[in-house]
């Protein structure tokens, strides 16, 4: 991790929803960060792309066949009441001394995963 510097910003919590229909994946939500003065900032995001999903037939929840036809349907969600914490790092390509709120705006690449059992 010699290419990374620890920021004084920190990850606090998040909330979001993800949906998958066959190979299509959609997600959106909010992440909450704390600046060096411990002030909370809520940043919203949305994304779509290709995903891998699979499912099992649920006997208690019925989704009309006209909506999903031959595709697997999946979904997940979380609220800010779930525990969350984390550190934020700066790469060596970032020339500033410390991050500002505007440094978190713009396009991003992210990966998402999840799992569940009943």
C-alpha positions as CSV (number, residue, x, y, z in Angstrom):
1,X,0.0,0.0,0.0
2,X,3.0,2.3,-0.5
3,X,1.0,4.0,-3.3
4,X,-1.8,5.0,-1.0
5,X,-2.0,7.8,1.6
6,X,-4.6,7.7,4.4
7,X,-7.1,10.6,4.2
8,X,-8.7,12.3,7.2
9,X,-12.1,11.6,5.6
10,X,-13.9,8.5,6.7
11,X,-16.7,6.3,5.5
12,X,-19.6,6.3,7.9
13,X,-22.6,4.3,6.4
14,X,-24.5,3.7,3.3
15,X,-28.0,2.7,1.9
16,X,-28.9,1.4,-1.4
17,X,-30.8,-1.0,-3.6
18,X,-29.7,-3.4,-6.4
19,X,-31.8,-5.1,-9.0
20,X,-30.9,-7.7,-11.5
21,X,-32.9,-9.1,-14.4
22,X,-30.9,-11.7,-16.3
23,X,-27.6,-10.1,-17.3
24,X,-28.8,-6.5,-16.6
25,X,-27.8,-5.0,-13.3
26,X,-29.0,-1.7,-11.8
27,X,-28.1,-0.1,-8.5
28,X,-28.4,3.2,-6.7
29,X,-28.1,4.6,-3.2
30,X,-26.3,6.9,-0.9
31,X,-22.9,6.8,0.9
32,X,-22.3,8.9,4.0
33,X,-18.7,10.3,4.5
34,X,-17.3,12.4,7.3
35,X,-14.9,15.2,6.5
36,X,-11.8,15.9,8.7
37,X,-14.0,18.1,11.0
38,X,-16.4,15.1,11.5
39,X,-19.3,16.8,9.4
40,X,-21.4,14.3,7.6
41,X,-21.8,14.5,3.8
42,X,-24.3,12.3,1.9
43,X,-23.4,11.4,-1.7
44,X,-25.9,9.8,-4.1
45,X,-24.9,7.4,-6.8
46,X,-26.6,5.3,-9.5
47,X,-25.3,2.8,-12.0
48,X,-26.1,0.1,-14.5
49,X,-24.3,-2.6,-16.3
50,X,-23.9,-6.3,-16.8
51,X,-24.2,-8.6,-13.9
52,X,-24.5,-12.3,-12.9
53,X,-27.6,-13.3,-11.1
54,X,-29.3,-16.6,-10.3
55,X,-32.3,-17.5,-8.2
56,X,-34.6,-20.1,-6.9
57,X,-38.3,-20.3,-7.3
58,X,-40.0,-18.7,-4.4
59,X,-43.4,-20.3,-3.6
60,X,-44.5,-17.5,-1.3
61,X,-43.8,-14.6,-3.6
62,X,-45.2,-14.7,-7.1
63,X,-43.9,-12.4,-9.8
64,X,-46.1,-12.4,-13.0
65,X,-44.4,-14.3,-15.8
66,X,-45.0,-11.4,-18.1
67,X,-42.5,-9.3,-16.1
68,X,-39.6,-11.8,-16.0
69,X,-40.3,-14.4,-18.6
70,X,-37.1,-16.5,-19.0
71,X,-34.8,-14.3,-16.9
72,X,-33.6,-14.6,-13.3
73,X,-34.8,-11.8,-11.1
74,X,-32.8,-10.7,-8.1
75,X,-32.7,-7.8,-5.7
76,X,-31.2,-6.5,-2.5
77,X,-31.3,-3.5,-0.3
78,X,-29.8,-1.9,2.8
79,X,-30.6,1.0,5.1
80,X,-28.3,3.3,7.1
81,X,-29.3,1.4,10.2
82,X,-26.8,-1.4,9.3
83,X,-23.3,-0.9,10.7
84,X,-20.7,0.7,8.5
85,X,-17.3,2.1,8.9
86,X,-14.2,2.6,6.7
87,X,-11.1,4.5,5.8
88,X,-10.5,6.5,2.6
89,X,-7.2,6.5,0.8
90,X,-5.6,8.9,-1.7
91,X,-3.5,7.5,-4.6
92,X,-0.2,9.1,-5.4
93,X,-1.7,10.6,-8.6
94,X,-3.7,12.9,-6.3
95,X,-1.4,15.9,-5.8
96,X,-3.4,17.7,-3.1
97,X,-2.7,17.6,0.6
98,X,-6.2,16.5,1.6
99,X,-9.4,15.7,-0.2
100,X,-12.3,18.2,-0.6
101,X,-16.0,17.4,-1.2
102,X,-15.6,18.2,-4.9
103,X,-13.0,15.5,-5.2
104,X,-15.8,12.9,-4.7
105,X,-17.9,14.1,-7.7
106,X,-17.8,12.6,-11.1
107,X,-17.7,9.2,-12.8
108,X,-16.6,6.1,-11.0
109,X,-16.1,2.4,-11.5
110,X,-17.4,0.2,-8.8
111,X,-18.0,-3.5,-8.1
112,X,-20.8,-4.8,-6.0
113,X,-21.4,-8.2,-4.5
114,X,-24.0,-9.8,-2.2
115,X,-25.4,-13.0,-1.0
116,X,-28.3,-14.3,1.0
117,X,-29.9,-17.5,2.2
118,X,-33.3,-18.2,3.6
